[in-house]
């Protein structure tokens, strides 16, 4: 049990709010995106400024509490909340400031991608980031962070100029190419292993306001042929172009003929970062191939494109995913994907094939902590379902996907898509793990920040 006087003292030191289990706002504050996660922290510190974060870190360390850090609360493994410990909630620290002349954005540790996109697009600029607007900027970036713009401009982490961090010792540091450069190396792909990131500075790129974006749908019966063509198209696609394939159940959208609603389909979600007319021309060979059942690709505001998948990945469903990296998609991998998609356990489940490469792979694997610089596709079977009664069937399907795809994959895994709380660290960090372990020993020798794909401090 926490000493009441000590807890009250922490509350008086915060400009933000300290929530306990008897607070009316507690249950909402502890809920995260993945409904599988139902944890009850002893305290939630809703921080309003960096001094609050320092006080909360000092409190957790001195009281021997498990510590979780919440930015957007979107992490698939639910590591932003804990049982019996302290949650540092950064959601109120979500300011985004844009310097259009310098093309730099300063972003609070609690900002969401939607906050960032709205602020930067108001100036005709953008940061390469994720594809769901409710995702937290901090967690996405610390794990690498890829999305529609990454083939042209690299990872979110590749466009990072600096990070402001509160360490396990309660020290406030700034990391950049010139200040604490080794720490800066580790923060670009090493996850939340080194402290609480309270602010970021990003390099910005001109974009929009419109891009060419949208899906083309095919029957599952045609998916193997279409995926083989997609693989060949992706191999020589310009860096402006990014296409993700999704094996899924057709939703009841007006653009899809009613006869196909509820059937298994393949969606090719297409993005082009240049002039929309050029994008339509570049993507035409993909969209005209085979026998599509529906096509909704066209000019769209970038901010709308960034929110188009929000409903698909909405908060409140139970989620479990298993990512695998592929340099290329073999015929055997394509056949396995189509076979597994025929057995999707729920209408919300899917198998997502994210095209990466491009500018991401022009960076050396040891240049930052993110090691996957030879990956062409990240393949992520994801089960989504509503009720606990569906757990066994959903998890069994995910395991079947892992068993079938792992022998065909390349051994790595994108850290932000890993549902397991531990055990896949070496897949996530690859050959950079030992260097990360040395860095961990320097900045967090007692492993206070361990709710992540954890890097153990080197002894």
Backbone torsions as a table, in degrees:
resi	resn	phi	psi	omega
1	UNK	NA	137.4	176.8
2	UNK	-76.0	141.2	177.0
3	UNK	-67.8	128.0	-175.0
4	UNK	-60.5	-41.6	-177.9
5	UNK	-65.4	-39.0	179.4
6	UNK	-66.1	-41.1	178.9
7	UNK	-65.1	-43.9	178.8
8	UNK	-62.7	-35.2	178.0
9	UNK	-63.2	-41.2	176.7
10	UNK	-61.1	-44.0	-179.9
11	UNK	-58.1	-38.4	-179.2
12	UNK	-73.3	-19.9	-178.4
13	UNK	-86.5	-13.3	-177.2
14	UNK	-92.2	136.2	168.5
15	UNK	-78.5	-23.6	174.1
16	UNK	-83.2	-150.9	-172.3
17	UNK	-122.5	139.1	175.0
18	UNK	-107.5	119.4	-177.8
19	UNK	-105.9	136.4	174.0
20	UNK	-114.6	168.7	-176.3
21	UNK	-58.2	-22.0	179.8
22	UNK	-90.4	2.9	179.4
23	UNK	-79.1	138.3	-179.8
24	UNK	-58.9	-26.3	-178.0
25	UNK	-90.4	-0.1	-171.7
26	UNK	-63.7	-49.0	-174.7
27	UNK	-63.7	-39.7	176.9
28	UNK	-66.7	-37.5	-176.9
29	UNK	-70.6	-28.8	-178.4
30	UNK	-88.2	-13.5	-179.3
31	UNK	-72.9	135.4	178.8
32	UNK	-120.4	177.4	-173.2
33	UNK	-60.2	-44.3	-177.4
34	UNK	-83.3	113.0	-175.5
35	UNK	-69.8	-9.3	173.4
36	UNK	-67.6	-22.0	-173.6
37	UNK	-92.9	116.9	-178.7
38	UNK	-135.1	80.3	-175.0
39	UNK	-115.5	152.9	-174.4
40	UNK	-123.5	94.4	176.7
41	UNK	-69.8	156.1	175.8
42	UNK	-70.1	-36.3	-177.5
43	UNK	-146.3	149.2	172.8
44	UNK	-126.1	117.9	178.0
45	UNK	-97.6	105.9	176.8
46	UNK	-86.2	98.1	-169.5
47	UNK	-80.9	141.0	178.8
48	UNK	-105.8	-17.2	-177.1
49	UNK	-157.7	171.4	-175.7
50	UNK	-63.1	-35.6	178.6
51	UNK	-59.5	-34.4	175.4
52	UNK	-63.1	-41.6	-179.9
53	UNK	-63.6	-44.5	178.0
54	UNK	-58.4	-47.0	-179.3
55	UNK	-62.0	-39.2	-178.8
56	UNK	-70.7	-40.8	177.0
57	UNK	-62.7	-45.7	178.6
58	UNK	-59.5	-40.9	-178.8
59	UNK	-65.1	-48.1	-179.3
60	UNK	-62.0	-43.8	-179.9
61	UNK	-64.2	-48.4	-175.0
62	UNK	-70.0	-28.9	179.9
63	UNK	-92.6	-0.8	179.3
64	UNK	67.7	33.4	-177.1
65	UNK	-92.5	145.9	167.5
66	UNK	-62.3	138.5	-175.1
67	UNK	-121.5	127.6	173.4
68	UNK	-119.0	149.2	-179.0
69	UNK	-122.1	126.4	-177.9
70	UNK	-115.8	121.1	170.3
71	UNK	-99.0	-82.4	176.2
72	UNK	-96.0	-12.1	-178.5
73	UNK	69.8	21.0	-172.2
74	UNK	-98.0	-1.1	-175.3
75	UNK	-61.3	130.2	-176.3
76	UNK	-62.7	-34.4	-179.1
77	UNK	-81.8	-5.3	177.4
78	UNK	70.9	27.0	-175.8
79	UNK	-75.3	-1.6	-179.9
80	UNK	-88.5	8.8	174.9
81	UNK	-146.1	151.6	-175.1
82	UNK	-139.0	163.9	173.5
83	UNK	-91.6	126.9	170.4
84	UNK	75.0	1.7	-177.3
85	UNK	-112.7	-150.7	-178.8
86	UNK	-117.6	131.5	172.9
87	UNK	-103.7	125.9	171.1
88	UNK	-93.6	110.1	-176.0
89	UNK	-101.1	115.4	-176.3
90	UNK	-97.1	7.0	-169.5
91	UNK	-58.6	-27.4	178.3
92	UNK	-78.8	-14.0	-179.5
93	UNK	-95.9	65.0	-168.7
94	UNK	-118.3	20.2	-178.7
95	UNK	-67.5	145.2	174.2
96	UNK	-128.0	122.4	178.3
97	UNK	-116.9	131.3	-176.0
98	UNK	-116.9	128.9	171.8
99	UNK	-105.4	96.7	-174.2
100	UNK	-67.4	-28.1	-179.5
101	UNK	-70.8	-44.3	178.5
102	UNK	-82.3	-13.6	-175.0
103	UNK	56.9	54.8	179.0
104	UNK	-134.0	138.5	173.6
105	UNK	-117.2	134.6	172.6
106	UNK	-105.3	126.8	-168.0
107	UNK	-130.2	128.6	177.5
108	UNK	-69.9	154.3	-175.5
109	UNK	-65.9	-14.5	178.5
110	UNK	-103.3	6.1	-177.9
111	UNK	-70.6	148.3	173.3
112	UNK	-98.5	163.5	179.0
113	UNK	-59.1	-35.6	177.8
114	UNK	-61.5	-39.8	176.0
115	UNK	-60.4	-45.0	-177.8
116	UNK	-67.2	-45.3	-177.4
117	UNK	-65.5	-41.4	-179.9
118	UNK	-63.2	-42.6	-177.8
119	UNK	-69.5	-41.0	-177.4
120	UNK	-76.6	-38.1	179.9
121	UNK	-68.1	-23.6	174.8
122	UNK	-61.9	-20.2	178.2
123	UNK	-110.0	10.6	-179.3
124	UNK	71.4	28.7	-176.0
125	UNK	-128.9	167.0	-180.0
126	UNK	-156.8	155.9	171.2
127	UNK	-108.3	131.7	171.9
128	UNK	-61.7	121.2	-176.0
129	UNK	-148.3	-147.3	-175.9
130	UNK	-87.3	-161.9	-172.7
131	UNK	-126.5	4.4	178.1
132	UNK	-125.0	122.5	-168.6
133	UNK	-68.8	-17.7	-179.4
134	UNK	-88.8	2.3	177.0
135	UNK	-72.2	142.8	175.6
136	UNK	-75.0	136.4	178.8
137	UNK	-62.7	-41.1	-172.8
138	UNK	-63.7	-55.8	-177.6
139	UNK	-62.2	-41.7	178.4
140	UNK	-58.2	-47.9	-175.0
141	UNK	-69.0	-42.9	-177.5
142	UNK	-64.8	-25.1	176.2
143	UNK	-90.0	-0.4	-178.1
144	UNK	120.7	-69.1	173.0
145	UNK	82.1	103.2	175.8
146	UNK	-127.9	156.9	-180.0
147	UNK	-163.6	-156.2	-173.6
148	UNK	-61.3	-32.9	-175.5
149	UNK	-89.2	-4.2	-168.3
150	UNK	-72.6	-29.4	177.2
151	UNK	-66.9	-26.6	179.2
152	UNK	-89.3	-40.0	-170.7
153	UNK	-122.3	2.7	178.0
154	UNK	91.2	-176.7	179.1
155	UNK	-68.3	162.9	168.3
156	UNK	-55.6	-42.9	-179.3
157	UNK	-65.5	-29.2	178.4
158	UNK	-72.0	-20.5	179.9
159	UNK	-102.5	12.2	179.2
160	UNK	-81.4	131.5	177.8
161	UNK	-100.7	-33.2	178.3
162	UNK	-162.7	160.2	174.7
163	UNK	-134.9	136.1	170.3
164	UNK	-100.8	130.7	-167.9
165	UNK	-133.7	141.9	167.1
166	UNK	-105.3	120.1	-175.4
167	UNK	-85.5	176.2	178.8
168	UNK	-61.9	-25.3	177.7
169	UNK	-83.7	1.4	-177.5
170	UNK	79.4	15.1	-179.2
171	UNK	-87.9	139.3	176.8
172	UNK	-95.4	121.5	-177.8
173	UNK	-126.8	155.9	169.6
174	UNK	-117.4	130.5	179.9
175	UNK	-117.9	132.8	178.2
176	UNK	-155.9	-173.6	178.6
177	UNK	-62.6	-24.3	-178.1
178	UNK	-107.2	-26.7	-179.2
179	UNK	-109.1	122.5	-178.1
180	UNK	48.1	57.2	-172.8
181	UNK	-63.7	-31.7	178.9
182	UNK	-68.9	-39.1	174.4
183	UNK	-63.6	-41.3	177.6
184	UNK	-59.3	-40.8	175.8
185	UNK	-56.8	-47.3	-176.4
186	UNK	-70.3	-30.3	-179.7
187	UNK	-72.9	-17.0	-179.8
188	UNK	-93.3	69.9	177.5
189	UNK	122.7	-10.0	-177.3
190	UNK	-87.5	7.2	177.7
191	UNK	69.6	-159.6	-176.2
192	UNK	-89.9	34.7	-173.4
193	UNK	-78.5	-12.8	-167.4
194	UNK	-117.7	-2.0	179.4
195	UNK	151.2	-169.1	179.4
196	UNK	-101.1	115.3	178.2
197	UNK	-81.5	113.2	-175.8
198	UNK	-97.3	-16.8	178.5
199	UNK	-161.2	152.1	-179.9
200	UNK	-132.5	151.5	166.9
201	UNK	-120.2	129.5	-178.2
202	UNK	-119.1	148.0	168.3
203	UNK	-77.6	137.8	-177.6
204	UNK	-109.7	155.6	-178.9
205	UNK	-130.1	142.9	176.5
206	UNK	-62.6	140.2	179.0
207	UNK	-164.9	142.1	166.7
208	UNK	78.3	-159.2	13.6
209	UNK	-74.8	-19.2	179.4
210	UNK	-103.4	148.5	172.9
211	UNK	-130.7	167.5	172.6
212	UNK	-91.6	122.7	-170.4
213	UNK	-156.3	146.6	172.0
214	UNK	145.3	172.9	-174.4
215	UNK	-100.4	152.0	164.1
216	UNK	-120.6	133.1	-173.3
217	UNK	-110.0	144.8	177.4
218	UNK	-134.4	154.9	173.4
219	UNK	-66.4	151.0	177.6
220	UNK	-61.8	-31.4	179.0
221	UNK	-60.5	-25.1	-179.8
222	UNK	-99.9	1.4	-169.0
223	UNK	-65.2	-39.2	-177.4
224	UNK	-62.7	-44.4	179.2
225	UNK	-65.0	-43.3	-178.8
226	UNK	-67.7	-40.6	179.2
227	UNK	-64.6	-36.2	177.0
228	UNK	-64.8	-40.8	176.2
229	UNK	-66.9	-41.5	176.6
230	UNK	-58.5	-44.2	178.7
231	UNK	-58.4	-44.9	-178.7
232	UNK	-68.1	-40.0	177.1
233	UNK	-61.9	-45.8	-177.1
234	UNK	-62.3	-32.6	-176.7
235	UNK	-59.2	-36.3	-176.8
236	UNK	-114.6	12.0	-177.6
237	UNK	-67.0	141.4	175.3
238	UNK	-65.0	159.2	-177.7
239	UNK	-65.7	-21.5	174.9
240	UNK	-64.4	-19.5	-169.1
241	UNK	-104.7	134.5	176.9
242	UNK	-141.4	127.0	-178.4
243	UNK	-130.7	126.5	175.7
244	UNK	-109.2	137.2	176.9
245	UNK	-102.0	140.3	-178.9
246	UNK	-136.4	117.7	174.7
247	UNK	-90.6	118.5	-164.0
248	UNK	-154.5	178.6	171.6
249	UNK	-97.1	129.9	-176.2
250	UNK	-64.1	123.9	176.1
251	UNK	-77.1	164.0	-179.3
252	UNK	-81.0	60.9	179.5
253	UNK	-87.9	146.5	179.2
254	UNK	-59.4	-28.0	-177.3
255	UNK	-73.6	-19.1	-178.8
256	UNK	-98.1	127.9	178.0
257	UNK	-53.5	139.5	-174.1
258	UNK	-57.6	-30.8	-179.3
259	UNK	-62.7	-21.5	-178.3
260	UNK	-99.3	-4.6	178.3
261	UNK	-60.2	132.4	178.4
262	UNK	81.0	1.6	176.6
263	UNK	-94.9	163.7	177.3
264	UNK	-78.8	133.1	-177.0
265	UNK	-139.6	167.3	169.5
266	UNK	-111.6	128.7	174.6
267	UNK	-111.4	130.2	170.7
268	UNK	-104.6	106.5	-179.4
269	UNK	-90.2	115.1	-169.1
270	UNK	-110.4	139.2	-179.8
271	UNK	-137.3	139.1	172.8
272	UNK	-135.1	128.6	-171.5
273	UNK	-86.5	-3.2	-179.3
274	UNK	-98.5	-152.9	176.8
275	UNK	-59.9	132.3	-177.8
276	UNK	-56.3	-34.2	178.9
277	UNK	-66.6	-37.9	176.3
278	UNK	-67.4	-39.9	178.7
279	UNK	-60.2	-41.9	178.8
280	UNK	-61.5	-39.7	-179.7
281	UNK	-68.5	-44.4	-177.4
282	UNK	-64.6	-38.7	-175.5
283	UNK	-88.3	-4.2	-177.6
284	UNK	-56.9	-43.1	-179.9
285	UNK	-60.6	-28.3	178.3
286	UNK	-77.2	-45.1	-173.5
287	UNK	-73.7	-24.3	-178.3
288	UNK	-91.6	-2.5	-177.3
289	UNK	-78.0	143.9	171.4
290	UNK	69.7	-148.9	-175.2
291	UNK	-125.2	75.0	179.4
292	UNK	-64.3	145.9	177.3
293	UNK	-94.9	-16.7	178.5
294	UNK	-163.5	150.6	179.0
295	UNK	-144.5	123.9	-179.2
296	UNK	-127.0	20.4	179.5
297	UNK	-78.9	140.2	179.5
298	UNK	177.5	-177.5	178.2
299	UNK	-62.5	137.5	-177.9
300	UNK	-154.1	140.1	174.1
301	UNK	-57.0	139.2	-177.9
302	UNK	-57.4	-39.6	-179.9
303	UNK	-64.2	-33.0	176.4
304	UNK	-69.9	-40.9	176.9
305	UNK	-59.9	-39.5	-178.7
306	UNK	-68.7	-18.7	178.9
307	UNK	-105.1	0.3	-173.0
308	UNK	-66.1	-28.9	-178.6
309	UNK	-95.2	3.7	-176.3
310	UNK	-58.8	-42.1	-178.2
311	UNK	-69.1	-37.5	177.4
312	UNK	-60.0	-39.0	-178.8
313	UNK	-109.8	42.6	-177.9
314	UNK	-72.6	152.8	177.5
315	UNK	-65.3	144.1	171.5
316	UNK	117.6	-14.3	175.9
317	UNK	-94.9	158.5	173.9
318	UNK	-82.2	136.6	-173.5
319	UNK	-133.7	140.8	170.1
320	UNK	-150.4	126.6	-174.2
321	UNK	-125.8	160.8	175.1
322	UNK	-144.1	93.3	-176.9
323	UNK	-78.5	148.7	173.9
324	UNK	-139.9	140.1	177.3
325	UNK	-92.3	139.6	177.0
326	UNK	-129.5	131.5	171.6
327	UNK	-68.0	-40.1	178.5
328	UNK	-150.0	164.2	179.1
329	UNK	-99.7	108.1	177.2
330	UNK	-74.7	166.1	175.2
331	UNK	-60.2	-37.4	178.9
332	UNK	-64.8	-38.8	178.5
333	UNK	-65.8	-42.3	179.0
334	UNK	-62.2	-44.6	178.6
335	UNK	-60.8	-41.0	179.6
336	UNK	-64.5	-41.3	180.0
337	UNK	-61.1	-44.6	-178.4
338	UNK	-67.1	-40.1	178.5
339	UNK	-63.7	-43.9	180.0
340	UNK	-67.8	-36.1	-179.8
341	UNK	-66.3	-28.3	178.2
342	UNK	-66.8	-14.8	-177.7
343	UNK	-114.9	26.8	177.5
344	UNK	-51.2	129.8	-172.8
345	UNK	-74.8	-23.3	179.5
346	UNK	-145.1	161.9	177.6
347	UNK	-63.8	-21.3	-178.7
348	UNK	-86.8	-14.2	-176.9
349	UNK	-77.3	157.6	179.9
350	UNK	-159.9	173.1	170.0
351	UNK	-123.2	111.7	-175.6
352	UNK	-98.9	129.5	176.4
353	UNK	-113.2	105.5	-176.9
354	UNK	-95.5	118.2	175.0
355	UNK	-75.2	128.4	176.3
356	UNK	-122.2	-132.2	-179.1
357	UNK	73.5	-147.7	-178.0
358	UNK	60.0	-132.1	-177.8
359	UNK	-62.6	-27.0	178.2
360	UNK	-58.2	-42.3	-173.8
361	UNK	-86.4	3.4	175.1
362	UNK	-88.3	0.6	177.8
363	UNK	-103.9	139.9	179.7
364	UNK	-67.2	147.1	-176.0
365	UNK	-63.9	-24.5	180.0
366	UNK	-97.5	3.0	-177.9
367	UNK	-73.3	-25.4	172.9
368	UNK	-144.7	174.0	-177.6
369	UNK	-66.3	-25.8	177.3
370	UNK	-68.5	117.1	-169.4
371	UNK	-99.0	-8.5	-164.0
372	UNK	-89.1	64.9	-172.9
373	UNK	-95.2	9.1	174.1
374	UNK	-120.8	12.1	-176.8
375	UNK	-83.7	135.4	175.6
376	UNK	-98.8	-32.6	-177.4
377	UNK	-144.4	140.0	169.7
378	UNK	-106.5	116.2	-177.3
379	UNK	-102.5	123.1	-172.9
380	UNK	-131.7	94.3	166.9
381	UNK	-65.7	127.7	-177.0
382	UNK	-131.4	117.1	174.6
383	UNK	-88.7	134.0	174.6
384	UNK	-134.3	132.1	-177.0
385	UNK	-155.3	167.8	-168.6
386	UNK	-97.5	-37.6	-169.2
387	UNK	-118.2	148.3	177.6
388	UNK	-57.0	-26.9	179.1
389	UNK	-61.9	-20.2	179.1
390	UNK	-90.1	2.0	-175.0
391	UNK	-57.6	-49.7	-172.9
392	UNK	-61.2	-45.9	-178.8
393	UNK	-65.8	-41.9	-178.7
394	UNK	-65.8	-46.3	-178.1
395	UNK	-68.0	-34.7	177.7
396	UNK	-64.4	-39.5	177.8
397	UNK	-65.5	-43.3	178.4
398	UNK	-59.7	-43.5	179.2
399	UNK	-64.4	-38.4	177.1
400	UNK	-62.8	-38.4	176.1
401	UNK	-63.3	-44.8	180.0
402	UNK	-62.1	-44.6	-179.4
403	UNK	-62.5	-38.3	-177.0
404	UNK	-76.6	-35.8	-172.0
405	UNK	-91.9	-29.8	-175.5
406	UNK	-55.6	-43.2	179.7
407	UNK	-66.4	-18.0	-178.5
408	UNK	-97.6	-10.8	-175.3
409	UNK	-91.7	-174.4	-172.8
410	UNK	-109.0	7.5	171.2
411	UNK	95.5	-14.6	179.5
412	UNK	-98.4	167.0	179.6
413	UNK	-150.2	138.2	179.0
414	UNK	-73.6	120.8	-169.5
415	UNK	-60.4	-34.7	-175.5
416	UNK	-73.0	-12.8	-179.8
417	UNK	-104.3	1.1	-176.7
418	UNK	-80.7	123.5	-178.1
419	UNK	-84.1	-27.0	179.3
420	UNK	-68.4	142.4	179.9
421	UNK	-77.5	-19.9	180.0
422	UNK	-158.1	166.5	173.2
423	UNK	103.2	-10.7	-179.3
424	UNK	-119.6	25.5	-175.6
425	UNK	-61.0	-41.1	-176.6
426	UNK	-73.5	-28.4	171.2
427	UNK	-66.6	-38.1	-176.5
428	UNK	-72.3	-41.2	-170.7
429	UNK	-108.8	-9.4	173.9
430	UNK	52.4	-137.3	-177.4
431	UNK	-70.3	-4.8	178.5
432	UNK	-90.5	0.1	-173.4
433	UNK	-61.3	-45.8	-175.5
434	UNK	-65.3	-37.4	176.8
435	UNK	-66.3	-38.0	175.4
436	UNK	-64.3	-38.4	179.9
437	UNK	-64.3	-37.3	176.4
438	UNK	-67.3	-39.6	178.3
439	UNK	-66.5	-38.5	178.1
440	UNK	-61.9	-42.1	179.8
441	UNK	-62.1	-29.3	-179.2
442	UNK	-79.2	-41.7	-172.2
443	UNK	-103.2	-19.3	179.4
444	UNK	-148.5	64.7	-173.2
445	UNK	-64.1	-25.1	179.6
446	UNK	-96.6	7.4	174.9
447	UNK	57.6	45.6	175.2
448	UNK	-61.9	-40.8	179.9
449	UNK	-92.9	81.4	-174.6
450	UNK	-117.4	-3.8	176.8
451	UNK	-86.4	82.7	-176.4
452	UNK	-173.0	-177.2	164.8
453	UNK	-71.9	95.3	-159.8
454	UNK	-79.0	132.9	169.7
455	UNK	-94.2	118.3	179.6
456	UNK	-78.6	136.5	178.6
457	UNK	-60.1	134.4	177.1
458	UNK	-66.2	132.1	-177.4
459	UNK	-66.3	NA	NA
